[in-house]
Amino acid sequence: MTGLLEELAIDRLVFPHQLDLLSDSVLLVRISEADLCDHSFLDKRILRQGMDYKWVAWGEFKAVADTLPETVPAYIFHVGHCGSTLLSRLISAATDTQALREPLPMRTLAVDKADGRAAFLRGNDQRDRLSLFERVWARGPLRTVVKATSICTNLMGLVDPTAPLAFVYQQLETHLAVTLAGENTLHDLLGFAQQRYRRLQESDVNLQPLAEFGVGELAALSWLAEAVSATRASYRRSVR
């Protein structure tokens, strides 16, 4: 009887759910077709009691991923609260592609990259690891479209240069109105505020201390961080 690691190369329902940089390991889970295609977020909300799972060392994951074809997904990056989930569903329905929405390993790599000189991985290592996940995400007969979490725009420069890539955003005024109308606005904004703040500091944006930000300023921060990252990436590659 084969295990999850052995099936990773042949079964797209064996999914790399998490990347843990502290233990340098990957969590593999066996998910359903509905989990893979219907969920808006491939995070802890897809986990259920009784699911088949296994933590494997990064070296074991890499050994299998290295055997996969060098196929890459397309990407949707975005500023958040801009209809990107609906867009990914429409693209999947209209073009017969497989949509993956917000896989957690991208978040892990984006947070690590935002840590700059304090990151666990060097720049080349971040790129190499993302490229292996790209191979795994692109398994199966259908073309894959990955919709990233909004904080992952700093990875746009690390994805495969041949991968089709779009950045979805609204004008700042629209973004503020939509974001501030949410039910859990402050909680959502605070969750990613430190990562976005660090990224803007690296871009030499002069900011007041984060503790002094009000909710409106946090909403503006969320837009500015992703817009700056997308603009910087557009100088190095084609972004639609």
Secondary structure, DSSP 8 states (H G I E B T S, - for coil): ---HHHHTTT-TTEEEEEEETTTTEEEEEE--HHHHHH-S--SGGG--TT--EEEEEHHHHHHHHTTS-----EEEEE-SSSSHHHHHHHHHHHHT-EEEE--HHHHHHHHHHHTGGG-SS-HHHHHHHHHHHHHHHT-SSS-EEEE--GGGGGGTTTS-TTS-EEEE---HHHHHHHHHTSTTHHHHHHHHHHHHHHHHHHTT-----GGG--HHHHHHHHHHHHHHHHHHHHTTS---
